[in-house]
Amino acid sequence: MALDPPPRSAAGAPPAVPDPVPDTGPPRPAAPAAAGATPAEAPAAESRLPALALAAVGVVYGDIGTSPLYALRECFDPSHGVALGVANVLGVLSLVVWSLVLVVCVKYLGFIMRADNRGEGGILALLALQSRIRRPGWRRLAPVLALCGAGLLYGDGAITPVISILGAVEGIEIATPALRGAIVPITVVLLVALFAVQRYGTGRIGAVFGWVMGVWFLAIGAAGALAIAREPRVLEALSPLHAVRFFAEHGATAFLLLASVVLVVTGSEAIYTDMGHFGRRPIRLAWYGLVLPALVLNYLGQGAVLIERGAAAVGNPFYALAPGRWLYPMLVLATLAAILASQALISGAYSLTRSAVQLGFFPRVRIVHTSGEAEGQIYLPEINWALLAAALALAIGFGSSRELASAYGIAVTGTMTATSVLFFGVARGVWRWSLLAAVVVAAGFLTVDLAFLTANLTKLARGGWVPIAIAAVAFTVMSTFRQGRELVSRYFASGRVPVDLFLEDVRTSRLPRVPGTAVFMTSTPDGIPAVLLHHVKHNKVLHEQVVLLSIATVPVPSVPFGRNFEVEELGEGLWRVVARYGFMQTPHVPRLLAVCLAQGLAVDLDDTSYFLGRETLLTSGSSRMPRWRKALFAFLSRNARSATAFYGLPPNRVVELGAQIEL
């Protein structure tokens, strides 16, 4: 395994890059690739806004847009003991509508999306913003919260495809009861197809299928509006008073019902995670212009059907909106929408993993860029197939969306809670809000989040343990890898030789010099790296030109190429290059060296050799890291993608020098 970028760089990189946010006040609206960044580009960005909004409909809102397939059905499941009276229907509908308003409109679109890191969102982008906070206690707490939230997002990414597709395909048993046994096999086939097309990239998927979700929202909105026209009393549910009365009358039953109500806001975290793919303005335009009206109309329409038909509609109130000849077209459209619904969480898992790799929380994986224009559009094969394996296991193991709903809520509410706490850190420590303002806003978010989370904890035995188990595995992997990289970095730092001492040895030892350039990858931008010392000790030769290359990850999504490096001449043919990349970027070393000529370093790439360290990790060291975690770190390191491939090095010019490290 070659030397990695320093795991501490997310918090301790040299201050050569502007801070990710201003010192006071909320950050100005960022300009991600989707929205345009400069005044000269503004007209072009404006012209692309409708297309980007439609693409966002297809990618960002798929999950929350297919919640009507199962959410209201779960709320009126007979096991909850909520009778189908008009007052109860209005009360539940009011909870549904105001959950959408408070969680999506107020929390995510109103506040959380303002906490972007140079246009990028997601819980690790939120963690990167915490690097500006100097309180030791908070700096220890923030990574734990972020990793817990990230782990739950992986669980969400595995569950979302299954519950969405199962919820759609289950319409078959209404249309043709004899095909009930085919629901799970059809779901398995659709899951395989969904993950197989991921290699074509988020941009293409959004461009091709955004219109499908657009038709979906128009269709469910129209179906709901027709039902409302027959039973206009459901419009009363727009008043929050019905939700208050429902809680007052039902007490504990109403509180436990929140575990089902939360299903209407599943996918809200994806709005923040996928912000970098499309930008704030397209995402907001899509929500207020199409998604929210369609969802409200459909939920109210389902409520109207429940009032009209009572127990006859409880089995599946969504498909009850499309009786007769409209059932089959709605079934086909729902299946297509459900397949696309998973895209937000899948692409979010890719972005999350790349950020984790760059921040030193995850071993290197293969990152495929699926767009030559948008840096954020990527495909990670290892993560893709791991999610597919988990999704297939869940589909076969649970067998129905009703059973899987118990597992879904904890993943969603746990991530929402972690996001709220980290938002408090940004508001207080980065934006410099007053303590009162930060507490009031964060407490408002947490009141809703914790109510949903507590209600879902009652479902642990019925499947709620699944996302917790996935999150626990992800947390263990990420925290162990981070701690292990810190141990390795300290080991190499302890054996580093000062530059002046090494240069003096070069001058006095008459060390033979050979033509060409040697590039030595090093994890820190100071001293002489161990890999160079090993090379001189064993090969007893030095190239005419030696480049000490250090690559660090800074807590911003991206650093403009060409302005992200510094070149320093050390003497005796030695040069130091310090390159800084954002956590949403993937370094490419030959491309970097090619532009160093502007600062005096001339590198002939055809006559350059790259020297990397390959470490053999032993678990017999004296560090306080538990032995099982040492073994896990050694396993992760052995199976990480090679530095040669990750950094874009030509394989036939790479020399690896081994070293044994006792952890």
Backbone hydrogen bonds, N-H to C=O, Kabsch-Sander energy under -0.5 kcal/mol:
donor,donor_aa,acceptor,acceptor_aa,energy
9,S,6,P,-1.9
10,A,7,P,-0.6
11,A,8,R,-1.6
12,G,8,R,-2.2
13,A,9,S,-1.3
16,A,14,P,-2.5
17,V,14,P,-0.5
25,G,431,W,-2.8
35,A,32,P,-1.5
36,G,32,P,-1.3
41,E,38,T,-0.7
42,A,38,T,-0.8
42,A,39,P,-0.7
45,A,41,E,-2.4
46,E,42,A,-2.7
47,S,43,P,-2.2
48,R,44,A,-1.4
49,L,45,A,-0.8
49,L,46,E,-0.8
52,L,48,R,-2.7
53,A,49,L,-2.6
54,L,50,P,-2.3
55,A,51,A,-2.3
56,A,52,L,-2.4
57,V,53,A,-1.9
58,G,54,L,-1.6
59,V,55,A,-1.5
60,V,56,A,-1.8
61,Y,56,A,-1.4
63,D,341,A,-0.5
65,G,61,Y,-1.7
66,T,62,G,-1.0
66,T,63,D,-0.9
67,S,64,I,-0.6
69,L,66,T,-1.7
70,Y,67,S,-1.9
71,A,67,S,-3.0
74,E,70,Y,-2.1
75,C,71,A,-1.7
76,F,72,L,-1.5
77,D,74,E,-1.4
80,H,77,D,-2.3
81,G,78,P,-1.3
83,A,81,G,-0.7
89,V,85,G,-2.3
90,L,86,V,-2.5
91,G,87,A,-2.2
92,V,88,N,-2.7
93,L,89,V,-2.5
94,S,90,L,-2.1
95,L,91,G,-1.9
96,V,92,V,-2.3
97,V,93,L,-2.8
98,W,94,S,-2.5
99,S,95,L,-1.6
100,L,96,V,-1.8
101,V,97,V,-1.8
102,L,98,W,-2.6
103,V,99,S,-2.5
104,V,99,S,-0.5
104,V,100,L,-1.4
105,C,100,L,-1.6
106,V,101,V,-2.5
107,K,102,L,-2.0
108,Y,103,V,-2.0
109,L,104,V,-3.1
110,G,105,C,-0.7
111,F,106,V,-0.6
111,F,107,K,-1.4
112,I,107,K,-3.2
113,M,108,Y,-2.5
114,R,111,F,-1.8
115,A,111,F,-0.6
115,A,112,I,-1.7
116,D,114,R,-1.0
117,N,120,E,-2.8
118,R,116,D,-0.7
120,E,117,N,-1.4
126,L,122,G,-2.1
127,L,123,I,-1.6
128,A,124,L,-2.2
129,L,125,A,-1.4
130,Q,126,L,-0.7
130,Q,127,L,-1.1
131,S,128,A,-1.4
132,R,129,L,-1.4
133,I,130,Q,-2.2
139,R,135,R,-2.3
140,R,136,P,-1.4
141,L,137,G,-1.9
142,A,138,W,-3.1
144,V,140,R,-0.8
145,L,141,L,-2.3
146,A,142,A,-2.7
147,L,143,P,-2.8
148,C,144,V,-2.2
149,G,145,L,-2.6
150,A,146,A,-2.8
151,G,147,L,-2.4
152,L,148,C,-2.1
153,L,149,G,-1.8
154,Y,150,A,-1.7
155,G,151,G,-1.6
156,D,152,L,-2.6
157,G,153,L,-2.7
158,A,154,Y,-1.4
159,I,155,G,-2.1
160,T,156,D,-2.8
162,V,158,A,-0.6
163,I,159,I,-2.5
164,S,160,T,-2.2
165,I,161,P,-2.0
166,L,162,V,-2.8
167,G,163,I,-2.0
168,A,164,S,-1.4
169,V,165,I,-2.9
170,E,166,L,-2.1
171,G,168,A,-1.7
172,I,169,V,-2.4
173,E,170,E,-0.9
174,I,171,G,-0.7
175,A,171,G,-2.0
176,T,172,I,-4.1
179,L,176,T,-2.4
180,R,177,P,-1.6
182,A,179,L,-1.9
183,I,180,R,-1.4
186,I,182,A,-2.3
187,T,183,I,-2.2
188,V,184,V,-2.5
189,V,185,P,-2.1
190,L,186,I,-2.3
191,L,187,T,-2.4
192,V,188,V,-2.2
193,A,189,V,-2.1
194,L,190,L,-2.5
195,F,191,L,-2.3
196,A,192,V,-1.6
197,V,193,A,-1.3
198,Q,195,F,-0.7
199,R,196,A,-0.6
200,Y,197,V,-1.7
201,G,198,Q,-1.8
205,I,201,G,-2.1
206,G,202,T,-3.0
207,A,203,G,-2.4
208,V,204,R,-2.7
209,F,205,I,-2.6
210,G,206,G,-1.6
213,M,209,F,-1.6
214,G,210,G,-1.9
215,V,211,W,-2.6
216,W,212,V,-2.3
217,F,213,M,-2.7
218,L,214,G,-2.0
219,A,215,V,-2.7
220,I,216,W,-2.8
221,G,217,F,-2.1
222,A,218,L,-2.3
223,A,219,A,-2.6
224,G,220,I,-2.0
225,A,221,G,-2.3
226,L,222,A,-2.1
227,A,223,A,-1.5
228,I,224,G,-2.4
229,A,225,A,-2.2
230,R,226,L,-1.0
231,E,227,A,-1.4
234,V,231,E,-1.6
235,L,232,P,-1.8
236,E,233,R,-1.9
237,A,234,V,-1.9
238,L,235,L,-1.7
239,S,236,E,-1.9
242,H,239,S,-1.2
244,V,240,P,-2.0
245,R,241,L,-2.6
246,F,242,H,-2.1
247,F,243,A,-2.1
248,A,244,V,-2.3
249,E,245,R,-2.2
250,H,246,F,-2.0
251,G,247,F,-2.3
253,T,250,H,-1.8
255,F,251,G,-2.0
256,L,252,A,-2.6
257,L,253,T,-1.5
258,L,254,A,-0.6
258,L,255,F,-1.4
259,A,256,L,-1.5
260,S,257,L,-1.9
261,V,257,L,-2.1
262,V,258,L,-2.3
263,L,260,S,-1.4
264,V,261,V,-2.1
265,V,262,V,-1.7
266,T,263,L,-0.8
268,S,265,V,-1.9
271,I,267,G,-0.7
271,I,268,S,-0.8
272,Y,268,S,-0.8
273,T,269,E,-2.4
274,D,270,A,-2.7
275,M,272,Y,-1.1
277,H,274,D,-1.2
278,F,274,D,-0.9
278,F,275,M,-0.7
279,G,275,M,-2.7
283,I,279,G,-1.3
284,R,280,R,-2.5
285,L,281,R,-2.8
286,A,282,P,-2.4
287,W,283,I,-1.8
288,Y,284,R,-2.5
289,G,285,L,-2.3
290,L,286,A,-1.6
291,V,286,A,-2.3
292,L,287,W,-2.8
294,A,290,L,-2.0
295,L,291,V,-2.6
296,V,292,L,-2.6
297,L,293,P,-2.4
298,N,294,A,-2.2
299,Y,295,L,-2.7
300,L,296,V,-2.5
301,G,297,L,-2.3
302,Q,298,N,-2.6
303,G,299,Y,-2.1
304,A,300,L,-2.1
305,V,301,G,-2.1
306,L,302,Q,-2.2
307,I,303,G,-2.0
308,E,304,A,-2.3
309,R,305,V,-3.2
310,G,306,L,-1.8
312,A,309,R,-1.5
313,A,310,G,-1.9
314,V,310,G,-0.5
314,V,311,A,-0.7
315,G,311,A,-0.6
316,N,313,A,-0.8
320,A,316,N,-1.3
321,L,318,F,-1.5
322,A,319,Y,-1.5
326,W,323,P,-1.7
327,L,324,G,-1.6
330,M,326,W,-1.9
331,L,327,L,-2.3
332,V,328,Y,-2.4
333,L,329,P,-2.5
334,A,330,M,-2.8
335,T,331,L,-2.0
336,L,332,V,-2.2
337,A,333,L,-2.7
338,A,334,A,-2.5
339,I,335,T,-2.0
340,L,336,L,-1.8
341,A,337,A,-1.7
342,S,338,A,-0.8
342,S,339,I,-0.6
343,Q,340,L,-1.9
344,A,59,V,-0.5
344,A,341,A,-0.5
346,I,342,S,-2.1
347,S,343,Q,-2.9
348,G,344,A,-1.7
349,A,345,L,-1.9
350,Y,346,I,-1.6
351,S,347,S,-2.2
352,L,348,G,-2.6
353,T,349,A,-2.1
354,R,350,Y,-2.4
355,S,351,S,-2.2
356,A,352,L,-2.1
357,V,353,T,-2.5
358,Q,354,R,-2.4
359,L,355,S,-2.1
360,G,357,V,-1.2
361,F,356,A,-3.1
362,F,356,A,-1.1
368,V,366,R,-0.5
368,V,379,Y,-2.7
369,H,367,I,-0.6
370,T,368,V,-0.6
370,T,377,Q,-1.8
371,S,377,Q,-0.7
375,E,373,E,-0.6
377,Q,374,A,-1.3
378,I,376,G,-1.0
379,Y,368,V,-2.1
384,N,380,L,-2.6
385,W,381,P,-2.5
386,A,382,E,-1.8
387,L,383,I,-2.4
388,L,384,N,-2.0
389,A,385,W,-2.3
390,A,386,A,-2.1
391,A,387,L,-2.7
392,L,388,L,-2.8
393,A,389,A,-1.9
394,L,390,A,-2.2
395,A,391,A,-2.6
396,I,392,L,-2.4
397,G,393,A,-2.5
398,F,394,L,-2.8
399,G,394,L,-0.7
399,G,395,A,-1.4
404,L,400,S,-1.8
405,A,401,S,-1.6
406,S,403,E,-0.7
407,A,404,L,-1.1
408,Y,404,L,-1.2
409,G,405,A,-1.2
411,A,407,A,-0.8
412,V,408,Y,-1.6
413,T,409,G,-2.9
414,G,410,I,-2.3
415,T,411,A,-1.4
416,M,412,V,-2.1
417,T,413,T,-2.1
418,A,414,G,-2.1
419,T,415,T,-2.3
420,S,416,M,-1.9
421,V,417,T,-1.9
422,L,418,A,-2.2
423,F,419,T,-2.2
424,F,420,S,-1.5
425,G,421,V,-1.3
426,V,422,L,-1.8
427,A,423,F,-3.0
428,R,424,F,-2.6
429,G,425,G,-2.7
430,V,426,V,-1.9
431,W,426,V,-2.8
433,W,427,A,-3.0
438,A,434,S,-2.5
439,V,435,L,-2.5
440,V,436,L,-2.6
441,V,437,A,-2.2
442,A,438,A,-2.4
443,A,439,V,-2.9
444,G,440,V,-1.9
445,F,441,V,-2.1
446,L,442,A,-2.9
447,T,443,A,-2.2
448,V,444,G,-1.3
449,D,445,F,-2.7
450,L,446,L,-3.0
451,A,447,T,-1.3
452,F,448,V,-2.2
453,L,449,D,-2.8
454,T,450,L,-2.9
455,A,451,A,-2.0
456,N,452,F,-1.7
457,L,453,L,-1.4
458,T,454,T,-0.5
458,T,455,A,-0.8
459,K,456,N,-2.3
460,L,457,L,-1.4
462,R,459,K,-0.6
463,G,460,L,-1.2
464,G,459,K,-2.4
465,W,460,L,-1.5
466,V,463,G,-1.8
468,I,464,G,-0.9
469,A,465,W,-2.6
470,I,466,V,-2.3
471,A,467,P,-2.8
472,A,468,I,-2.5
473,V,469,A,-2.1
474,A,470,I,-2.4
475,F,471,A,-3.0
476,T,472,A,-2.3
477,V,473,V,-2.4
478,M,474,A,-2.6
479,S,475,F,-2.7
480,T,476,T,-2.1
481,F,477,V,-2.4
482,R,478,M,-2.1
483,Q,479,S,-2.3
484,G,480,T,-2.6
485,R,481,F,-2.4
486,E,482,R,-1.8
487,L,483,Q,-1.8
488,V,484,G,-2.3
489,S,485,R,-2.6
490,R,486,E,-2.2
491,Y,487,L,-2.0
492,F,488,V,-2.2
493,A,489,S,-2.3
494,S,490,R,-1.9
495,G,491,Y,-0.9
496,R,493,A,-1.1
497,V,528,I,-1.2
502,F,498,P,-1.9
503,L,499,V,-2.7
504,E,500,D,-2.0
505,D,501,L,-1.8
506,V,502,F,-2.3
507,R,503,L,-2.2
508,T,504,E,-1.9
509,S,505,D,-2.1
510,R,506,V,-0.5
511,L,506,V,-0.6
514,V,542,L,-1.9
517,T,607,D,-2.2
518,A,545,Q,-2.5
519,V,609,S,-3.1
520,F,518,A,-0.6
520,F,547,V,-3.1
521,M,519,V,-0.6
521,M,611,F,-1.8
522,T,549,L,-2.7
526,D,524,T,-0.9
528,I,497,V,-2.4
532,L,529,P,-0.6
533,L,529,P,-1.6
534,H,530,A,-2.7
535,H,531,V,-1.7
536,V,532,L,-2.5
537,K,533,L,-2.4
538,H,534,H,-2.5
539,N,535,H,-2.6
540,K,535,H,-0.6
540,K,536,V,-1.2
542,L,512,P,-2.4
544,E,514,V,-2.6
545,Q,516,G,-1.7
546,V,573,G,-2.8
547,V,518,A,-3.1
548,L,546,V,-0.5
548,L,575,W,-3.2
549,L,520,F,-2.4
549,L,547,V,-0.8
550,S,548,L,-0.6
550,S,577,V,-2.7
551,I,522,T,-0.6
552,A,550,S,-0.5
552,A,579,A,-2.6
554,V,552,A,-0.5
554,V,581,Y,-2.3
556,V,554,V,-2.2
563,R,560,P,-1.8
566,E,578,V,-1.8
568,E,576,R,-2.6
570,L,568,E,-0.6
570,L,574,L,-2.5
571,G,574,L,-1.2
574,L,571,G,-1.9
575,W,546,V,-2.7
576,R,568,E,-3.2
577,V,548,L,-2.7
578,V,566,E,-2.2
579,A,550,S,-3.0
579,A,577,V,-0.6
580,R,564,N,-3.3
581,Y,552,A,-2.5
583,F,554,V,-0.6
583,F,556,V,-1.9
584,M,557,P,-2.2
585,Q,582,G,-1.8
589,V,647,Y,-2.4
592,L,588,H,-1.8
593,L,589,V,-2.7
594,A,590,P,-1.8
595,V,591,R,-0.8
595,V,592,L,-1.0
596,C,593,L,-1.0
598,A,595,V,-1.2
599,Q,596,C,-1.9
600,G,597,L,-1.9
601,L,596,C,-1.5
602,A,600,G,-0.8
603,V,601,L,-0.6
605,L,603,V,-0.9
607,D,604,D,-2.1
608,T,605,L,-0.9
609,S,517,T,-2.7
610,Y,653,R,-3.2
611,F,519,V,-3.4
612,L,610,Y,-0.5
612,L,655,V,-2.7
614,R,657,L,-2.5
615,E,1,M,-1.5
615,E,613,G,-0.5
616,T,659,A,-3.1
617,L,615,E,-0.6
618,L,661,I,-3.2
629,R,626,P,-0.5
630,K,626,P,-2.1
631,A,627,R,-2.3
632,L,628,W,-1.9
633,F,629,R,-2.8
634,A,630,K,-2.5
635,F,631,A,-2.2
636,L,632,L,-2.6
637,S,633,F,-2.6
638,R,634,A,-2.2
639,N,635,F,-1.6
640,A,637,S,-0.9
641,R,364,R,-2.5
646,F,642,S,-2.5
647,Y,643,A,-2.6
648,G,645,A,-1.0
649,L,644,T,-2.5
653,R,650,P,-2.2
654,V,651,P,-1.2
655,V,610,Y,-3.5
657,L,612,L,-2.7
659,A,614,R,-1.9
661,I,616,T,-2.7
663,L,618,L,-2.8
663,L,661,I,-0.7
